[in-house]
């Protein structure tokens, strides 16, 4: 694991996050997911595949892991829950054009971190065409998940920014959303 990854995980542990490293090897994504997301940043994959669990004490902010990506039960919060929420809304409204836009957005954005204690926030890497360059880390939130803001130009830079935020007495937005529970 890269030094920046280890440093971040240590900072999260100090905040009370439960961090467990994965003891078995295997793919991050299912074959179907790998077709949808054929090119992910190598440092992102290496980081996520190394984790068994990485969540705050309340289990309402977490990094997605191979276990999360494999989960298919409708009784749990799935890795693509925000896409599902947007699609359900479009379908209920009978708006097929909106449904196509939602699918296209999520085809180009791979979610890797979630927080569900507030407005349903996510962090994703842009892997296709969109508002920002490929490899950028973006933040989105409820009401309009498909209108993200830029967080960092790369995953490595994101790790450094999140580590700094985890060590700050009053982290900047949107990092505070993901670290909020542990800061109270």
Long-range contacts (C-beta under 8 A, 24 or more apart in sequence): 1-46, 1-47, 1-50, 2-43, 2-46, 2-47, 2-156, 2-159, 4-156, 4-159, 4-160, 4-163, 5-43, 5-46, 5-47, 5-50, 5-159, 7-159, 7-163, 8-159, 8-160, 8-162, 8-163, 8-166, 9-54, 11-163, 11-166, 11-167, 12-54, 12-166, 14-166, 15-56, 15-166, 15-179, 15-182, 15-183, 16-56, 16-57, 16-182, 17-54, 17-55, 17-56, 17-57, 17-182, 18-53, 18-54, 18-55, 18-56, 18-57, 19-51, 19-53, 19-54, 20-51, 20-52, 20-53, 20-54, 21-50, 21-51, 21-52, 22-49, 22-50, 22-51, 22-52, 22-65, 22-66, 23-52, 25-49, 26-66, 27-66, 28-66, 28-69, 29-66, 29-69, 30-69, 30-70, 33-69, 36-107, 37-110, 37-127, 39-127, 40-110, 40-125, 40-127, 41-125, 41-135, 41-154, 41-155, 43-155, 43-156, 43-159, 44-110, 44-112, 44-125, 44-155, 47-155, 47-159, 48-112, 56-179, 56-181, 56-182, 57-181, 57-182, 58-117, 58-181, 60-115, 60-116, 60-117, 60-181, 61-113, 61-114, 61-115, 61-116, 61-117, 61-177, 61-178, 61-179, 61-180, 61-181, 62-113, 62-114, 63-112, 63-113, 64-111, 64-112, 64-113, 64-114, 77-114, 77-116, 79-111, 80-106, 80-111, 81-114, 82-111, 82-114, 82-120, 82-122, 82-140, 82-145, 83-145, 85-120, 85-145, 86-145, 86-146, 101-146, 102-146, 105-130, 105-145, 105-146, 106-146, 109-138, 109-140, 109-148, 113-178, 115-177, 115-178, 115-180, 117-180, 117-181, 118-177, 118-180, 119-143, 120-145, 121-174, 121-177, 121-178, 123-151, 123-158, 123-174, 123-178, 124-148, 125-155, 139-174, 139-177, 141-174, 141-177, 149-174
